[in-house]
Amino acid sequence: MEKFDAIVVGAGPAGCAAAYTMAKAGLTVLVLERGKYTGAKNMWGGAFFGPVMGEIFPEFRKEAPVERFINRHIISFMTKEDCLSIDFKSYHGDEGSSPGFIMLRAKFDRWMSTKVEQAGAILATGLEVTDFIFDGSRVAGVKVGTEEFPGNVVILTDGANSLLAKKAGLRDDYKAPDLKQGVKEIIKLPREVIEDRFGVSGSEGVVMEFVGACTKGLPGGGFIYTNQESLSVGVVVQLSALLENNVKASDLIEDFKEHPSVRPLIRNGETVEYSAHLIPVSGVAMMPRLYSGGILVAGDAAAMVLGTGLILEGANLAMAAGIAAGNTVIGAKALNDFSALALSQYESLLKESFVMKDLQTFRRAPHFLENPRIYNDYPEWTCAMMRGIFNSTGKARRNILEVVKESMKGKIGLMQLVGDTLKARKAI
Ligand SMILES: Cc1cc2nc3c(=O)[nH]c(=O)nc-3n(C[C@H](O)[C@H](O)[C@H](O)COP(=O)(O)OP(=O)(O)OC[C@H]3O[C@@H](n4cnc5c(N)ncnc54)[C@H](O)[C@@H]3O)c2cc1C
């Protein structure tokens, strides 16, 4: 078997970015993907943020299967009956400040992997990497069952809960709250219906995030993203909370779809796809060692996901890390040195990039987002407050401060509010 300069395990955003970077530089690259085709096993909400896509694929706006560009963000606190939203619309035409775009994984992964092949990498699908070849303590390739694929460097981009990173001795077991479970449906609707219901036209798109009753008060949230002719509708919930409370994510998404503020948005839609996936959410606290002799790890496999409660970013971090891993291997190849010391350049590149900077800035966010009041008491309080302000009871109205105080009773103490606000200031 030919010895490759690099073997990439997994053809998601991280793996494709790494493979494309190296193949374009003339390295021999083998990408092994366990799905029957790229994207077959993958899912996400679908919002891609930041300029990294344009940096690696300058023509992506013309070429990539973008569903819609995001020009509206809606964040909602919901109780069983109510929904209080912040609705931000932005019509900035400046591409550099674009808040992002929406894509479907099946189409996006296929497009990206075509670019990888065009750059000269070999992509083999339907092959699940099961183990490594070792040369002493250094990784020297991978195994697919009994078949061996030798390579100077292996880049692990096999996604959340990477068993291979554990096998390579790069990480320990995760702790229970480190993973969230996401479930998602793609609900088909005519383009005109989506545009009418969501107040968009042309290529404009909406990202909606929900907190509260959509997860039965468990840490997590709901989402609805507009595609061209479908909606991505889902919930993401802390896995340990689901297990402890004996709640199924599949039941939560059904309840979410029945909420009075969600039902009209998806009315008469047809569910054409259902998927479930894990997300590593504890950031730097759960990050594995990023490199060792002959091996690098990037993307979800390295827990490079940023969740602040207001945004969830993983795909852009995965791609940026994939590019950094690819560039590290290009440098190592030039020196013909694939030792841990040579590959430590990867960590330096990541520290200089937004990936490690953002994960460091928001390192307290995962712990902060475990606070149950965010998902129970705050939605209950803020919605009760809005009812107090808007509902007319026929009795004399009270001023706003009294309404606020009244709505807090039995839900939030003043000291709790001050404490949580201070923690939020530090965390997000
Ligand atoms: C419900 C949900 C919503 C999300 N929403 C967003 C969002 O809106 N925006 C955002 O930026 N991020 C979002 N994310 C996170 C985002 O999907 C990930 O951060 C991103 O996909 C990570 O890319 P990756 O390449 O590291 O891993 P993945 O995309 O998981 O790709 C890993 C690849 O490796 C393959 N693989 C796994 N094991 C093996 C093996 N042993 N051998 C060969 N191949 C293997 C898999 O089949 C897969 O193709 C969401 C995630 C979920 C679950």
The ligand as an SDF file (V2000), in Angstrom:
LIG
                    3D

 53 58  0  0  0  0  0  0  0  0999 V2000
  -28.1560   19.6420   16.1640 C   0  0  0  0  0  0  0  0  0  0  0  0
  -26.8900   20.3570   15.8040 C   0  0  0  0  0  0  0  0  0  0  0  0
  -26.9360   21.6590   15.3600 C   0  0  0  0  0  0  0  0  0  0  0  0
  -25.7640   22.3130   15.0110 C   0  0  0  0  0  0  0  0  0  0  0  0
  -25.8540   23.5740   14.4990 N   0  0  0  0  0  0  0  0  0  0  0  0
  -24.7470   24.2070   14.0820 C   0  0  0  0  0  0  0  0  0  0  0  0
  -24.8310   25.4560   13.4300 C   0  0  0  0  0  0  0  0  0  0  0  0
  -25.9190   25.9560   13.1530 O   0  0  0  0  0  0  0  0  0  0  0  0
  -23.6700   26.0770   13.0760 N   0  0  0  0  0  0  0  0  0  0  0  0
  -22.4420   25.5160   13.3200 C   0  0  0  0  0  0  0  0  0  0  0  0
  -21.4200   26.1340   12.9690 O   0  0  0  0  0  0  0  0  0  0  0  0
  -22.3420   24.3140   13.9060 N   0  0  0  0  0  0  0  0  0  0  0  0
  -23.4560   23.6470   14.2820 C   0  0  0  0  0  0  0  0  0  0  0  0
  -23.3490   22.4040   14.8460 N   0  0  0  0  0  0  0  0  0  0  0  0
  -22.0050   21.8470   15.0970 C   0  0  0  0  0  0  0  0  0  0  0  0
  -21.3740   21.3810   13.7830 C   0  0  0  0  0  0  0  0  0  0  0  0
  -22.2300   20.4900   13.1440 O   0  0  0  0  0  0  0  0  0  0  0  0
  -20.0500   20.7120   14.0850 C   0  0  0  0  0  0  0  0  0  0  0  0
  -19.2680   21.5280   14.9210 O   0  0  0  0  0  0  0  0  0  0  0  0
  -19.2660   20.4300   12.8030 C   0  0  0  0  0  0  0  0  0  0  0  0
  -19.9990   19.6000   11.9620 O   0  0  0  0  0  0  0  0  0  0  0  0
  -17.9190   19.7850   13.1420 C   0  0  0  0  0  0  0  0  0  0  0  0
  -17.2840   19.3610   11.9720 O   0  0  0  0  0  0  0  0  0  0  0  0
  -16.2750   18.1480   12.0000 P   0  0  0  0  0  0  0  0  0  0  0  0
  -15.7540   18.0360   10.6200 O   0  0  0  0  0  0  0  0  0  0  0  0
  -15.3390   18.3070   13.1260 O   0  0  0  0  0  0  0  0  0  0  0  0
  -17.1530   16.8620   12.3930 O   0  0  0  0  0  0  0  0  0  0  0  0
  -18.3790   16.2040   11.6270 P   0  0  0  0  0  0  0  0  0  0  0  0
  -19.1250   17.1940   10.8420 O   0  0  0  0  0  0  0  0  0  0  0  0
  -19.1180   15.4270   12.6590 O   0  0  0  0  0  0  0  0  0  0  0  0
  -17.6970   15.1810   10.6080 O   0  0  0  0  0  0  0  0  0  0  0  0
  -17.0600   14.0240   11.0550 C   0  0  0  0  0  0  0  0  0  0  0  0
  -16.9890   13.0460    9.8960 C   0  0  0  0  0  0  0  0  0  0  0  0
  -16.2110   11.9380   10.2880 O   0  0  0  0  0  0  0  0  0  0  0  0
  -16.8490   10.7380    9.8530 C   0  0  0  0  0  0  0  0  0  0  0  0
  -16.3550    9.6730   10.7320 N   0  0  0  0  0  0  0  0  0  0  0  0
  -16.6030    9.5090   12.0520 C   0  0  0  0  0  0  0  0  0  0  0  0
  -15.9320    8.4480   12.5350 N   0  0  0  0  0  0  0  0  0  0  0  0
  -15.2500    7.9250   11.4860 C   0  0  0  0  0  0  0  0  0  0  0  0
  -14.3620    6.8210   11.3530 C   0  0  0  0  0  0  0  0  0  0  0  0
  -14.0500    6.0630   12.4040 N   0  0  0  0  0  0  0  0  0  0  0  0
  -13.8570    6.5480   10.1200 N   0  0  0  0  0  0  0  0  0  0  0  0
  -14.1610    7.3220    9.0360 C   0  0  0  0  0  0  0  0  0  0  0  0
  -14.9940    8.3770    9.1120 N   0  0  0  0  0  0  0  0  0  0  0  0
  -15.5220    8.6910   10.3220 C   0  0  0  0  0  0  0  0  0  0  0  0
  -18.3270   11.0620    9.9800 C   0  0  0  0  0  0  0  0  0  0  0  0
  -19.1360   10.2020    9.1930 O   0  0  0  0  0  0  0  0  0  0  0  0
  -18.3520   12.4970    9.4900 C   0  0  0  0  0  0  0  0  0  0  0  0
  -18.4890   12.5850    8.0980 O   0  0  0  0  0  0  0  0  0  0  0  0
  -24.5050   21.6830   15.1640 C   0  0  0  0  0  0  0  0  0  0  0  0
  -24.4490   20.3490   15.6060 C   0  0  0  0  0  0  0  0  0  0  0  0
  -25.6290   19.6830   15.8970 C   0  0  0  0  0  0  0  0  0  0  0  0
  -25.5430   18.2470   16.3160 C   0  0  0  0  0  0  0  0  0  0  0  0
  1  2  1  0
  2  3  1  0
  2 52  2  0
  3  4  2  0
  4  5  1  0
  4 50  1  0
  5  6  2  0
  6  7  1  0
  6 13  1  0
  7  8  2  0
  7  9  1  0
  9 10  1  0
 10 11  2  0
 10 12  1  0
 12 13  2  0
 13 14  1  0
 14 15  1  0
 14 50  1  0
 15 16  1  0
 16 17  1  0
 16 18  1  0
 18 19  1  0
 18 20  1  0
 20 21  1  0
 20 22  1  0
 22 23  1  0
 23 24  1  0
 24 25  2  0
 24 26  1  0
 24 27  1  0
 27 28  1  0
 28 29  2  0
 28 30  1  0
 28 31  1  0
 31 32  1  0
 32 33  1  0
 33 34  1  0
 33 48  1  0
 34 35  1  0
 35 36  1  0
 35 46  1  0
 36 37  1  0
 36 45  1  0
 37 38  2  0
 38 39  1  0
 39 40  1  0
 39 45  2  0
 40 41  1  0
 40 42  2  0
 42 43  1  0
 43 44  2  0
 44 45  1  0
 46 47  1  0
 46 48  1  0
 48 49  1  0
 50 51  2  0
 51 52  1  0
 52 53  1  0
M  END
$$$$
